Amino acid sequence: MSYKSEGPEEKALKEADGRYVEYSEELADTDDVEAQKRAKKADDRVKNRRQ
């Protein structure tokens, strides 16, 4: 077990839906932005089906 302090790589990781995802809006290109929009729409469709 490691008790080292959290480095920049670990801080860049965000927990979303049980997965660790590394994402920075500042560094996103147009393909990244489009992929994020498609992923959000897909997530919304799944959530609407569950209701």
CHARMM-style PDB file with segment names, atoms N, HN, CA, C and O in Angstrom:
ATOM      1  N   MET     1       0.856  -1.177   0.000  1.00  0.00      PROA
ATOM      2  CA  MET     1       0.000   0.000   0.000  1.00  0.00      PROA
ATOM      3  C   MET     1       0.896   1.231   0.000  1.00  0.00      PROA
ATOM      4  O   MET     1       1.849   1.297   0.776  1.00  0.00      PROA
ATOM      5  N   SER     2       0.613   2.190  -0.842  1.00  0.00      PROA
ATOM      6  HN  SER     2      -0.161   2.137  -1.472  1.00  0.00      PROA
ATOM      7  CA  SER     2       1.428   3.386  -0.964  1.00  0.00      PROA
ATOM      8  C   SER     2       0.721   4.570  -0.315  1.00  0.00      PROA
ATOM      9  O   SER     2      -0.484   4.768  -0.473  1.00  0.00      PROA
ATOM     10  N   TYR     3       1.510   5.346   0.417  1.00  0.00      PROA
ATOM     11  HN  TYR     3       2.488   5.184   0.546  1.00  0.00      PROA
ATOM     12  CA  TYR     3       0.948   6.525   1.071  1.00  0.00      PROA
ATOM     13  C   TYR     3       1.551   7.807   0.512  1.00  0.00      PROA
ATOM     14  O   TYR     3       1.560   8.832   1.193  1.00  0.00      PROA
ATOM     15  N   LYS     4       2.049   7.763  -0.706  1.00  0.00      PROA
ATOM     16  HN  LYS     4       2.042   6.930  -1.259  1.00  0.00      PROA
ATOM     17  CA  LYS     4       2.640   8.963  -1.295  1.00  0.00      PROA
ATOM     18  C   LYS     4       1.563  10.018  -1.524  1.00  0.00      PROA
ATOM     19  O   LYS     4       0.376   9.701  -1.604  1.00  0.00      PROA
ATOM     20  N   SER     5       1.982  11.252  -1.625  1.00  0.00      PROA
ATOM     21  HN  SER     5       2.946  11.509  -1.559  1.00  0.00      PROA
ATOM     22  CA  SER     5       1.011  12.325  -1.858  1.00  0.00      PROA
ATOM     23  C   SER     5       0.475  12.224  -3.281  1.00  0.00      PROA
ATOM     24  O   SER     5       1.112  11.646  -4.162  1.00  0.00      PROA
ATOM     25  N   GLU     6      -0.676  12.780  -3.483  1.00  0.00      PROA
ATOM     26  HN  GLU     6      -1.194  13.249  -2.767  1.00  0.00      PROA
ATOM     27  CA  GLU     6      -1.335  12.711  -4.781  1.00  0.00      PROA
ATOM     28  C   GLU     6      -0.621  13.633  -5.757  1.00  0.00      PROA
ATOM     29  O   GLU     6      -0.456  14.822  -5.486  1.00  0.00      PROA
ATOM     30  N   GLY     7      -0.199  13.092  -6.884  1.00  0.00      PROA
ATOM     31  HN  GLY     7      -0.333  12.126  -7.104  1.00  0.00      PROA
ATOM     32  CA  GLY     7       0.500  13.870  -7.896  1.00  0.00      PROA
ATOM     33  C   GLY     7      -0.461  14.432  -8.922  1.00  0.00      PROA
ATOM     34  O   GLY     7      -1.666  14.199  -8.834  1.00  0.00      PROA
ATOM     35  N   PRO     8       0.053  15.169  -9.895  1.00  0.00      PROA
ATOM     36  CA  PRO     8      -0.820  15.783 -10.908  1.00  0.00      PROA
ATOM     37  C   PRO     8      -1.594  14.764 -11.732  1.00  0.00      PROA
ATOM     38  O   PRO     8      -2.718  15.030 -12.159  1.00  0.00      PROA
ATOM     39  N   GLU     9      -0.988  13.585 -11.958  1.00  0.00      PROA
ATOM     40  HN  GLU     9      -0.075  13.369 -11.611  1.00  0.00      PROA
ATOM     41  CA  GLU     9      -1.707  12.577 -12.734  1.00  0.00      PROA
ATOM     42  C   GLU     9      -2.946  12.099 -11.990  1.00  0.00      PROA
ATOM     43  O   GLU     9      -4.014  11.939 -12.580  1.00  0.00      PROA
ATOM     44  N   GLU    10      -2.794  11.873 -10.694  1.00  0.00      PROA
ATOM     45  HN  GLU    10      -1.927  12.002 -10.214  1.00  0.00      PROA
ATOM     46  CA  GLU    10      -3.931  11.411  -9.899  1.00  0.00      PROA
ATOM     47  C   GLU    10      -4.999  12.488  -9.772  1.00  0.00      PROA
ATOM     48  O   GLU    10      -6.191  12.181  -9.737  1.00  0.00      PROA
ATOM     49  N   LYS    11      -4.580  13.745  -9.704  1.00  0.00      PROA
ATOM     50  HN  LYS    11      -3.612  13.994  -9.732  1.00  0.00      PROA
ATOM     51  CA  LYS    11      -5.547  14.840  -9.591  1.00  0.00      PROA
ATOM     52  C   LYS    11      -6.333  15.013 -10.890  1.00  0.00      PROA
ATOM     53  O   LYS    11      -7.465  15.496 -10.875  1.00  0.00      PROA
ATOM     54  N   ALA    12      -5.732  14.617 -12.014  1.00  0.00      PROA
ATOM     55  HN  ALA    12      -4.812  14.225 -12.027  1.00  0.00      PROA
ATOM     56  CA  ALA    12      -6.403  14.751 -13.309  1.00  0.00      PROA
ATOM     57  C   ALA    12      -7.496  13.706 -13.482  1.00  0.00      PROA
ATOM     58  O   ALA    12      -8.374  13.856 -14.332  1.00  0.00      PROA
ATOM     59  N   LEU    13      -7.445  12.653 -12.681  1.00  0.00      PROA
ATOM     60  HN  LEU    13      -6.732  12.531 -11.991  1.00  0.00      PROA
ATOM     61  CA  LEU    13      -8.448  11.601 -12.796  1.00  0.00      PROA
ATOM     62  C   LEU    13      -9.718  12.006 -12.066  1.00  0.00      PROA
ATOM     63  O   LEU    13      -9.673  12.440 -10.915  1.00  0.00      PROA
ATOM     64  N   LYS    14     -10.834  11.862 -12.732  1.00  0.00      PROA
ATOM     65  HN  LYS    14     -10.871  11.509 -13.667  1.00  0.00      PROA
ATOM     66  CA  LYS    14     -12.122  12.198 -12.128  1.00  0.00      PROA
ATOM     67  C   LYS    14     -12.979  10.951 -12.136  1.00  0.00      PROA
ATOM     68  O   LYS    14     -12.941  10.171 -13.087  1.00  0.00      PROA
ATOM     69  N   GLU    15     -13.752  10.760 -11.078  1.00  0.00      PROA
ATOM     70  HN  GLU    15     -13.783  11.394 -10.306  1.00  0.00      PROA
ATOM     71  CA  GLU    15     -14.619   9.596 -11.029  1.00  0.00      PROA
ATOM     72  C   GLU    15     -15.968   9.972 -11.631  1.00  0.00      PROA
ATOM     73  O   GLU    15     -16.603  10.943 -11.218  1.00  0.00      PROA
ATOM     74  N   ALA    16     -16.385   9.192 -12.605  1.00  0.00      PROA
ATOM     75  HN  ALA    16     -15.869   8.404 -12.941  1.00  0.00      PROA
ATOM     76  CA  ALA    16     -17.665   9.431 -13.261  1.00  0.00      PROA
ATOM     77  C   ALA    16     -18.311   8.089 -13.555  1.00  0.00      PROA
ATOM     78  O   ALA    16     -17.747   7.278 -14.288  1.00  0.00      PROA
ATOM     79  N   ASP    17     -19.469   7.850 -13.001  1.00  0.00      PROA
ATOM     80  HN  ASP    17     -19.927   8.510 -12.405  1.00  0.00      PROA
ATOM     81  CA  ASP    17     -20.206   6.611 -13.248  1.00  0.00      PROA
ATOM     82  C   ASP    17     -19.383   5.367 -12.923  1.00  0.00      PROA
ATOM     83  O   ASP    17     -19.480   4.356 -13.619  1.00  0.00      PROA
ATOM     84  N   GLY    18     -18.577   5.440 -11.869  1.00  0.00      PROA
ATOM     85  HN  GLY    18     -18.498   6.261 -11.304  1.00  0.00      PROA
ATOM     86  CA  GLY    18     -17.795   4.283 -11.463  1.00  0.00      PROA
ATOM     87  C   GLY    18     -16.534   4.058 -12.271  1.00  0.00      PROA
ATOM     88  O   GLY    18     -15.814   3.091 -12.023  1.00  0.00      PROA
ATOM     89  N   ARG    19     -16.249   4.911 -13.218  1.00  0.00      PROA
ATOM     90  HN  ARG    19     -16.834   5.697 -13.420  1.00  0.00      PROA
ATOM     91  CA  ARG    19     -15.038   4.795 -14.030  1.00  0.00      PROA
ATOM     92  C   ARG    19     -14.154   5.994 -13.750  1.00  0.00      PROA
ATOM     93  O   ARG    19     -14.651   7.081 -13.457  1.00  0.00      PROA
ATOM     94  N   TYR    20     -12.850   5.805 -13.838  1.00  0.00      PROA
ATOM     95  HN  TYR    20     -12.446   4.922 -14.076  1.00  0.00      PROA
ATOM     96  CA  TYR    20     -11.934   6.936 -13.743  1.00  0.00      PROA
ATOM     97  C   TYR    20     -11.670   7.443 -15.148  1.00  0.00      PROA
ATOM     98  O   TYR    20     -11.260   6.684 -16.026  1.00  0.00      PROA
ATOM     99  N   VAL    21     -11.907   8.724 -15.354  1.00  0.00      PROA
ATOM    100  HN  VAL    21     -12.240   9.340 -14.641  1.00  0.00      PROA
ATOM    101  CA  VAL    21     -11.787   9.319 -16.673  1.00  0.00      PROA
ATOM    102  C   VAL    21     -10.864  10.517 -16.574  1.00  0.00      PROA
ATOM    103  O   VAL    21     -11.053  11.391 -15.728  1.00  0.00      PROA
ATOM    104  N   GLU    22      -9.867  10.555 -17.440  1.00  0.00      PROA
ATOM    105  HN  GLU    22      -9.713   9.845 -18.128  1.00  0.00      PROA
ATOM    106  CA  GLU    22      -8.982  11.705 -17.476  1.00  0.00      PROA
ATOM    107  C   GLU    22      -9.476  12.620 -18.590  1.00  0.00      PROA
ATOM    108  O   GLU    22      -9.537  12.214 -19.751  1.00  0.00      PROA
ATOM    109  N   TYR    23      -9.829  13.854 -18.239  1.00  0.00      PROA
ATOM    110  HN  TYR    23      -9.779  14.184 -17.297  1.00  0.00      PROA
ATOM    111  CA  TYR    23     -10.385  14.773 -19.222  1.00  0.00      PROA
ATOM    112  C   TYR    23     -10.097  16.198 -18.788  1.00  0.00      PROA
ATOM    113  O   TYR    23     -10.259  16.534 -17.614  1.00  0.00      PROA
ATOM    114  N   SER    24      -9.681  17.023 -19.700  1.00  0.00      PROA
ATOM    115  HN  SER    24      -9.550  16.751 -20.653  1.00  0.00      PROA
ATOM    116  CA  SER    24      -9.423  18.425 -19.425  1.00  0.00      PROA
ATOM    117  C   SER    24     -10.096  19.256 -20.510  1.00  0.00      PROA
ATOM    118  O   SER    24      -9.738  19.159 -21.684  1.00  0.00      PROA
ATOM    119  N   GLU    25     -11.062  20.065 -20.122  1.00  0.00      PROA
ATOM    120  HN  GLU    25     -11.353  20.144 -19.169  1.00  0.00      PROA
ATOM    121  CA  GLU    25     -11.753  20.902 -21.108  1.00  0.00      PROA
ATOM    122  C   GLU    25     -10.803  21.899 -21.755  1.00  0.00      PROA
ATOM    123  O   GLU    25     -10.976  22.258 -22.919  1.00  0.00      PROA
ATOM    124  N   GLU    26      -9.798  22.347 -21.003  1.00  0.00      PROA
ATOM    125  HN  GLU    26      -9.658  22.054 -20.057  1.00  0.00      PROA
ATOM    126  CA  GLU    26      -8.851  23.326 -21.540  1.00  0.00      PROA
ATOM    127  C   GLU    26      -8.029  22.748 -22.691  1.00  0.00      PROA
ATOM    128  O   GLU    26      -7.613  23.480 -23.589  1.00  0.00      PROA
ATOM    129  N   LEU    27      -7.796  21.434 -22.663  1.00  0.00      PROA
ATOM    130  HN  LEU    27      -8.134  20.840 -21.933  1.00  0.00      PROA
ATOM    131  CA  LEU    27      -6.970  20.796 -23.686  1.00  0.00      PROA
ATOM    132  C   LEU    27      -7.786  20.083 -24.755  1.00  0.00      PROA
ATOM    133  O   LEU    27      -7.216  19.454 -25.647  1.00  0.00      PROA
ATOM    134  N   ALA    28      -9.097  20.167 -24.683  1.00  0.00      PROA
ATOM    135  HN  ALA    28      -9.561  20.678 -23.959  1.00  0.00      PROA
ATOM    136  CA  ALA    28      -9.965  19.443 -25.614  1.00  0.00      PROA
ATOM    137  C   ALA    28      -9.928  20.074 -27.001  1.00  0.00      PROA
ATOM    138  O   ALA    28      -9.967  21.296 -27.144  1.00  0.00      PROA
ATOM    139  N   ASP    29      -9.851  19.218 -28.019  1.00  0.00      PROA
ATOM    140  HN  ASP    29      -9.819  18.226 -27.902  1.00  0.00      PROA
ATOM    141  CA  ASP    29      -9.981  19.714 -29.385  1.00  0.00      PROA
ATOM    142  C   ASP    29     -11.428  19.511 -29.833  1.00  0.00      PROA
ATOM    143  O   ASP    29     -12.257  19.035 -29.057  1.00  0.00      PROA
ATOM    144  N   THR    30     -11.726  19.864 -31.059  1.00  0.00      PROA
ATOM    145  HN  THR    30     -11.052  20.251 -31.689  1.00  0.00      PROA
ATOM    146  CA  THR    30     -13.117  19.787 -31.521  1.00  0.00      PROA
ATOM    147  C   THR    30     -13.645  18.356 -31.501  1.00  0.00      PROA
ATOM    148  O   THR    30     -14.824  18.139 -31.222  1.00  0.00      PROA
ATOM    149  N   ASP    31     -12.791  17.379 -31.794  1.00  0.00      PROA
ATOM    150  HN  ASP    31     -11.833  17.555 -32.021  1.00  0.00      PROA
ATOM    151  CA  ASP    31     -13.230  15.978 -31.742  1.00  0.00      PROA
ATOM    152  C   ASP    31     -13.586  15.571 -30.314  1.00  0.00      PROA
ATOM    153  O   ASP    31     -14.560  14.851 -30.095  1.00  0.00      PROA
ATOM    154  N   ASP    32     -12.794  16.033 -29.342  1.00  0.00      PROA
ATOM    155  HN  ASP    32     -12.002  16.618 -29.519  1.00  0.00      PROA
ATOM    156  CA  ASP    32     -13.078  15.722 -27.936  1.00  0.00      PROA
ATOM    157  C   ASP    32     -14.404  16.328 -27.498  1.00  0.00      PROA
ATOM    158  O   ASP    32     -15.200  15.681 -26.817  1.00  0.00      PROA
ATOM    159  N   VAL    33     -14.633  17.572 -27.892  1.00  0.00      PROA
ATOM    160  HN  VAL    33     -13.987  18.098 -28.445  1.00  0.00      PROA
ATOM    161  CA  VAL    33     -15.873  18.256 -27.521  1.00  0.00      PROA
ATOM    162  C   VAL    33     -17.068  17.529 -28.132  1.00  0.00      PROA
ATOM    163  O   VAL    33     -18.082  17.326 -27.465  1.00  0.00      PROA
ATOM    164  N   GLU    34     -16.949  17.140 -29.392  1.00  0.00      PROA
ATOM    165  HN  GLU    34     -16.125  17.305 -29.934  1.00  0.00      PROA
ATOM    166  CA  GLU    34     -18.035  16.421 -30.065  1.00  0.00      PROA
ATOM    167  C   GLU    34     -18.280  15.066 -29.399  1.00  0.00      PROA
ATOM    168  O   GLU    34     -19.428  14.659 -29.224  1.00  0.00      PROA
ATOM    169  N   ALA    35     -17.219  14.378 -29.033  1.00  0.00      PROA
ATOM    170  HN  ALA    35     -16.286  14.708 -29.175  1.00  0.00      PROA
ATOM    171  CA  ALA    35     -17.363  13.082 -28.358  1.00  0.00      PROA
ATOM    172  C   ALA    35     -18.045  13.248 -27.004  1.00  0.00      PROA
ATOM    173  O   ALA    35     -18.865  12.412 -26.624  1.00  0.00      PROA
ATOM    174  N   GLN    36     -17.724  14.299 -26.279  1.00  0.00      PROA
ATOM    175  HN  GLN    36     -17.058  14.977 -26.588  1.00  0.00      PROA
ATOM    176  CA  GLN    36     -18.365  14.554 -24.988  1.00  0.00      PROA
ATOM    177  C   GLN    36     -19.859  14.816 -25.172  1.00  0.00      PROA
ATOM    178  O   GLN    36     -20.674  14.342 -24.380  1.00  0.00      PROA
ATOM    179  N   LYS    37     -20.220  15.567 -26.212  1.00  0.00      PROA
ATOM    180  HN  LYS    37     -19.558  15.951 -26.855  1.00  0.00      PROA
ATOM    181  CA  LYS    37     -21.639  15.837 -26.485  1.00  0.00      PROA
ATOM    182  C   LYS    37     -22.390  14.550 -26.812  1.00  0.00      PROA
ATOM    183  O   LYS    37     -23.494  14.326 -26.314  1.00  0.00      PROA
ATOM    184  N   ARG    38     -21.780  13.691 -27.665  1.00  0.00      PROA
ATOM    185  HN  ARG    38     -20.883  13.873 -28.070  1.00  0.00      PROA
ATOM    186  CA  ARG    38     -22.420  12.417 -28.017  1.00  0.00      PROA
ATOM    187  C   ARG    38     -22.568  11.518 -26.797  1.00  0.00      PROA
ATOM    188  O   ARG    38     -23.596  10.864 -26.627  1.00  0.00      PROA
ATOM    189  N   ALA    39     -21.551  11.483 -25.953  1.00  0.00      PROA
ATOM    190  HN  ALA    39     -20.715  12.014 -26.091  1.00  0.00      PROA
ATOM    191  CA  ALA    39     -21.610  10.645 -24.750  1.00  0.00      PROA
ATOM    192  C   ALA    39     -22.702  11.128 -23.813  1.00  0.00      PROA
ATOM    193  O   ALA    39     -23.412  10.314 -23.222  1.00  0.00      PROA
ATOM    194  N   LYS    40     -22.849  12.444 -23.666  1.00  0.00      PROA
ATOM    195  HN  LYS    40     -22.273  13.105 -24.146  1.00  0.00      PROA
ATOM    196  CA  LYS    40     -23.891  12.988 -22.786  1.00  0.00      PROA
ATOM    197  C   LYS    40     -25.275  12.651 -23.331  1.00  0.00      PROA
ATOM    198  O   LYS    40     -26.163  12.266 -22.570  1.00  0.00      PROA
ATOM    199  N   LYS    41     -25.465  12.792 -24.641  1.00  0.00      PROA
ATOM    200  HN  LYS    41     -24.744  13.105 -25.259  1.00  0.00      PROA
ATOM    201  CA  LYS    41     -26.760  12.453 -25.241  1.00  0.00      PROA
ATOM    202  C   LYS    41     -27.084  10.976 -25.044  1.00  0.00      PROA
ATOM    203  O   LYS    41     -28.227  10.625 -24.751  1.00  0.00      PROA
ATOM    204  N   ALA    42     -26.087  10.112 -25.202  1.00  0.00      PROA
ATOM    205  HN  ALA    42     -25.159  10.398 -25.440  1.00  0.00      PROA
ATOM    206  CA  ALA    42     -26.305   8.676 -24.999  1.00  0.00      PROA
ATOM    207  C   ALA    42     -26.661   8.387 -23.545  1.00  0.00      PROA
ATOM    208  O   ALA    42     -27.563   7.596 -23.274  1.00  0.00      PROA
ATOM    209  N   ASP    43     -25.960   9.022 -22.611  1.00  0.00      PROA
ATOM    210  HN  ASP    43     -25.227   9.665 -22.832  1.00  0.00      PROA
ATOM    211  CA  ASP    43     -26.271   8.842 -21.186  1.00  0.00      PROA
ATOM    212  C   ASP    43     -27.686   9.301 -20.877  1.00  0.00      PROA
ATOM    213  O   ASP    43     -28.406   8.649 -20.121  1.00  0.00      PROA
ATOM    214  N   ASP    44     -28.088  10.433 -21.466  1.00  0.00      PROA
ATOM    215  HN  ASP    44     -27.503  10.963 -22.080  1.00  0.00      PROA
ATOM    216  CA  ASP    44     -29.440  10.952 -21.239  1.00  0.00      PROA
ATOM    217  C   ASP    44     -30.498   9.983 -21.771  1.00  0.00      PROA
ATOM    218  O   ASP    44     -31.533   9.784 -21.135  1.00  0.00      PROA
ATOM    219  N   ARG    45     -30.237   9.378 -22.943  1.00  0.00      PROA
ATOM    220  HN  ARG    45     -29.396   9.540 -23.460  1.00  0.00      PROA
ATOM    221  CA  ARG    45     -31.186   8.406 -23.492  1.00  0.00      PROA
ATOM    222  C   ARG    45     -31.336   7.203 -22.573  1.00  0.00      PROA
ATOM    223  O   ARG    45     -32.449   6.719 -22.362  1.00  0.00      PROA
ATOM    224  N   VAL    46     -30.245   6.723 -22.033  1.00  0.00      PROA
ATOM    225  HN  VAL    46     -29.341   7.115 -22.205  1.00  0.00      PROA
ATOM    226  CA  VAL    46     -30.294   5.571 -21.124  1.00  0.00      PROA
ATOM    227  C   VAL    46     -31.059   5.933 -19.859  1.00  0.00      PROA
ATOM    228  O   VAL    46     -31.871   5.143 -19.377  1.00  0.00      PROA
ATOM    229  N   LYS    47     -30.809   7.111 -19.322  1.00  0.00      PROA
ATOM    230  HN  LYS    47     -30.149   7.752 -19.713  1.00  0.00      PROA
ATOM    231  CA  LYS    47     -31.505   7.544 -18.104  1.00  0.00      PROA
ATOM    232  C   LYS    47     -33.003   7.678 -18.351  1.00  0.00      PROA
ATOM    233  O   LYS    47     -33.804   7.325 -17.486  1.00  0.00      PROA
ATOM    234  N   ASN    48     -33.390   8.182 -19.516  1.00  0.00      PROA
ATOM    235  HN  ASN    48     -32.739   8.469 -20.219  1.00  0.00      PROA
ATOM    236  CA  ASN    48     -34.809   8.344 -19.840  1.00  0.00      PROA
ATOM    237  C   ASN    48     -35.510   6.996 -19.990  1.00  0.00      PROA
ATOM    238  O   ASN    48     -36.691   6.881 -19.662  1.00  0.00      PROA
ATOM    239  N   ARG    49     -34.812   5.981 -20.477  1.00  0.00      PROA
ATOM    240  HN  ARG    49     -33.853   6.074 -20.744  1.00  0.00      PROA
ATOM    241  CA  ARG    49     -35.405   4.646 -20.615  1.00  0.00      PROA
ATOM    242  C   ARG    49     -35.669   4.013 -19.261  1.00  0.00      PROA
ATOM    243  O   ARG    49     -36.626   3.255 -19.102  1.00  0.00      PROA
ATOM    244  N   ARG    50     -34.832   4.318 -18.289  1.00  0.00      PROA
ATOM    245  HN  ARG    50     -34.054   4.934 -18.418  1.00  0.00      PROA
ATOM    246  CA  ARG    50     -34.964   3.727 -16.957  1.00  0.00      PROA
ATOM    247  C   ARG    50     -36.147   4.302 -16.189  1.00  0.00      PROA
ATOM    248  O   ARG    50     -36.654   3.667 -15.265  1.00  0.00      PROA
ATOM    249  N   GLN    51     -36.582   5.477 -16.558  1.00  0.00      PROA
ATOM    250  HN  GLN    51     -36.170   5.993 -17.309  1.00  0.00      PROA
ATOM    251  CA  GLN    51     -37.650   6.145 -15.797  1.00  0.00      PROA
ATOM    252  C   GLN    51     -39.010   5.668 -16.181  1.00  0.00      PROA
ATOM    253  OT1 GLN    51     -40.006   6.135 -15.630  1.00  0.00      PROA
TER     254      GLN     51
END
